[in-house]
Amino acid sequence: MIPIGIAIELPEWAAEFLRGIPREYPAPEDRMRLAIDLARKNVRSGTGGPFGAAVFTRDGRLISAGMNLVTALNCSILHAEIVALVLAQQKLERYDLSNGGKECFELVSAAEPCAMCLGAIPWSGVSRVIIGARDEDIRSIGFDEGIKPSGWIEGLKDRGIVVQRDVLRDEATAVLKEYLTTGGEIYNSGRPLAGC
């Protein structure tokens, strides 16, 4: 295989932050607090958007953590969920986290997945998605979440993926508001292209 040079470099603060956190998170709220902390740290460090995510085993063992790196690395696909999934797949050395349905993993995201991240979930191998802030919370500060089908939760359920929403929603939404009030860049706002 010819290497193409794709590497995801986490912000400098991430290594120290991740060294100092627990490896086990027994409750969904504990897992969500980590995703929210990642988003908040990303905002306060000026290294990306107000989004954090992590992949856990069913019993709450942390596999990977991700944060939004769109503006930091000039790559529109580096949303927190994508970063967390890619890092988990690389760590476990398989594209299907479930290992053919033998293991259960969950994706915990401080915010509801956009259209792109929603599309990645069924192929990632996770069997559960836990969400903090809702789509309308994200859109309210100006982000374009893309075109998502109205029955997306049922669609994931039909594929064996359980969705749990509104876990610490107020705390997750507070990070979105902080990003907006501190002048964070609202990229991909859905503006039409001029003159193209």
N, C-alpha and C positions, 0 to 999 in steps of 0.2 A: 504494500500500500504506500502511496506517495503522500507524505505529510503535507498538509495545506496550511499549517500554522495557526489554527484556531486555538486560542487559549483564553480562558476566562480568568481574569485577574481580579480578585476581590480587593476592595479598598484596604489601605494600610491599617485602619482601625479594626477591621474584621478579625484578623489573626489574634490579636490580643483579646478582643471581646470574646471570641469563640473559645479561647483557652480557658477563660475564667468562668464558663457557664457549666451547669450540670449536664450529664449525659442522659439522665433519666427524667422524664416528665410524666408523672402518673395520670393526670387529668387533662381533658381537652382544654380547659382554661389555662393550665400551666403551659401547654404547648402554644396556645394562642398568645400568651404573654411574651414568649420568645419571639414569635413572628412580629408582634407589635414593637417590641424592643429593637429588633433589627430595622424596622421601618423608621422608627424615631431616630435611632443612631445615624442612619443613612441621611435623613433630613438635616440633623444638627451638624453632621460632618460635611454637608454639601457635596455628597458623592453620588447622588441619584434621587430618584423619585421616592414618594412616601409609601413604599411597598416592601414588605418582608414576607418570607415564606420559609418553610422547613419541611423536610421529609422525616417521618418517624416510623418505627415498627409499630405493630398493633399495641404492644405493651408500653409504648412511650419512650423507646430508646431513640435518641437523635441519630440520624444517618447523615443529614446534610442541612445546611442553612444557606439561604440566598437572599439577596436584596436587589432592588432595581438598579441596573447599571447602564441604562439606556444613554443618558447624557454623559456619564463618566467615560464610557468606552465607545461612544458614537455607534451604537448598534441597536436598532429598533426592536430586536427580538429578545434582548436581555432583560426581560421582566423577572421579578423575584421568583415566580413559580417556575419559569423555565430554568433559571440559574439553579434553583434548589433541585429540580428533577435531573438536570444534566450532571450536577455534582454527585448526586446519589447514584445515578447509573454508572458514572465513571468509578466511583468508590467500590461499588458491588460488581463492576465489570460485566454488566449485562444491560441491554436496552429495555428488557422487561423486568421491572423491579420485582414482580410477583414470582419470578422464576417458574413460569408456566402454570401459575395458579397455586403454587405450593406455599407461598409466603404472603402475608398481608402487610401493606404499607399504607400510610396516609399522608396526604399533602395538607399542610396547615398554612393558610394564607391570611394575612391581615386584611385583605380585601378580596372581594369576589373576582373570579378570573374574567379577563377580557375575552373577546372572541378568539384571539390567537391561543391564549393559555387554555381556554376551554377545549379547543381542538386538540391540544397536546395531551390532555388528561387521559382519555381512553387508551392511548397507546403507551402510556408511561408504566402501567402496571400497578397503579395505586388502586385501592379498593374503597377508600374513604377520602372525602375532601371536607375540611373544616374551614369555615369562612367567618371573618370578623365583619368589616364594613360591607355594605351592599353596593350594587351597581349604581343606584341612584345617589348614594353618598359620594361616590367617585365622580360621577358626571356633574354633581352639583358644584364641584370646584373647577370644572372645565375640561376634564379628560374625556376623550372619546373612547369608549369601550368596545367599539365595533358593533357589527350586526350579530346579535345572538338570538337563537330561536327562543320563543316564549316558553317552550316546554323543555328547556335544557336540563333541569334537575331530573325530570322524569326520564329523559333520554339517557342520562348517566345511570339512573337507577335500573333501567332496562339492560344496561351493560354490567350490572353488578356493582356499581359504584355508589355508595351512600354519600349524600351531601347533608352537612349540618351547618346551618346558617346562624348568624347573629351572635356568635360566641364573642363576648366582650366587644360588641359592636360600637358602643359609645367610646371606648378607649381607642379603638381602631380609627373611628371617624375623627377623633381629636387630633390624631397625627396628620390626617389629610388636611384639616383646617390649619394646623400649624404650618404645614408646607406652603399653603396658599398665603397665609398672613406674613410669612418670612420671605416672600418673593420667589418661591420655587418655580422653576420653569414648567409651564403647562405645554408639553409637547404632544404631537399627534392629536390636536384638538378637533380634527374633522373638518378643518377649513378647506374649501375647494381650491384646487390649484389654479393659479391665474396664468392665462396665456399659454397653456400647454395643449 
